[in-house]
């Protein structure tokens, strides 16, 4: 199902996965708001909120991801291309995914306050939009 190179989606138990992902998205978002002064943590947790919200859509559809890039590819194919999700939300998720990856695995990366705040705002918007899709 996933077009992101070797990354692939696999069938899942939708009810169980959706419940877990739906519970984790607001939890991750709430966690990041309390640590905003810790910019790296705020950025990573903001992305985590977005990721778990996106996973809830996959689980609802009967799929689970095998990679973070696969989630983006799935949303592009199933939601953006069909007009169910605006392209800007996919761009938010993908930008946050790349920032998180660089932050965690890059060399000598410093997260600026502005970047952390931007990602936190994007997470709030993204999680809210996905919640509307799920309801």
N, C-alpha and C positions, 0 to 999 in steps of 0.2 A: 504494500500500500504506500510505502514511503518512497519518494523519489530522491532522497538525499544520500546518494552514493550507496554505501553498504548498510546504512541505517534502514531498518524495516519496522513496520508496525506488526503486531501479532494480535490474534483474537484474544479477548479477555472476558472475564465475568463482569458484564457492564454494571450491574447494580452494586456489587461490592467495590469495584474500582471507583465508580462515580461518587459513592458515599465518602470514601477516603479522600479523594482529590478535592471534593467540594468542601469537606471539613478543613483540609490543610490550607487552602488558598486564603481564607480570611485570617486564620491563625498566623500564617507567615506574614501577611500584610500587617496585622496588629503587632507582631513582634518587631517589625522593622521600624515602626513609628516610635517606639521607645528608645531606639538606639541611633537616632538620626545623627547625633554628634559623632558617631563612629561610622564614617562615610563608607568604608569598605563593607562593613556589615550591613548597612542600610541598603547599599546597592545590591549585594548578593541576596538579601532577604526580600527585597522588592521584586527582583527577578523570580525568586522562588514562588512568590505569591502569583505571579503571572503564569509561571510554568504549571503550577498545580491547578489553576483555573482552566488553562488550556487542556490539561490532562482530563479534566472532568468532561469536556466535550468528547474527547476520544472514547472515554469509558462509556459515556451515554450512547455512543454509536457502536459499541461492542469491540473496541480496539484498545490496545495499550501500546506505548511507545518503546522503542529500543534505544533511542537517543534523543537528546534535546533538539537536534536539527530535524529529526523526524517529526516532531510535534509541529514545527513551523511548516514543513512540507505538507503535512496532513491538513492543517488549517487552510493553507493556500488552495489545495485541491478540493477540499470538501466544503469550505465555507466562503472563502474570498471569491473563488472562481464562479460560485453559484449565487453570489450577491447576498449571502447571509451575514457576512462580516465585512466591514469596511477595510480596505487595504491598509489604512493608517494604523489599525490595531495590530495587524500582522507585522508592520514595520516597527512598531513599538516593541513587540515581543522579540523580534529578531535582533534589534539593536541592543536590547537589554541582555539577550542571550550572549551576544558577542562581547559586550562589556564585562559581563560576569566571567566569561571564559578568560578574557585577557587579565582581569583582576586576579583570578585565582591561579592562573597558570603562566602568566606573562612574567617577564623579568623586570624587577624594580618598578612596579606600577603603583602610582599614588592616585587615589580617588579624590577628586576635588569635591568640595561641598556642593557646588552647582550640579555636578554629574549625579551625585547621590540624590539630590532633591529632584532633579529631572526624572530620574528613574522611579523614584517614589511616586511622583505625580502620575507618571505613565502607568505604574502598577495599579493605582487607585482607579484610573479610567478603564484600564483593561479588565480588571476583575469585575468592575461594575457592568461593563458591556457583556462579558461572558455570562454573568449571573442572569442578565435579561434573556440571553439565548437559551439558557438552561431552564428557566421558569416557564 
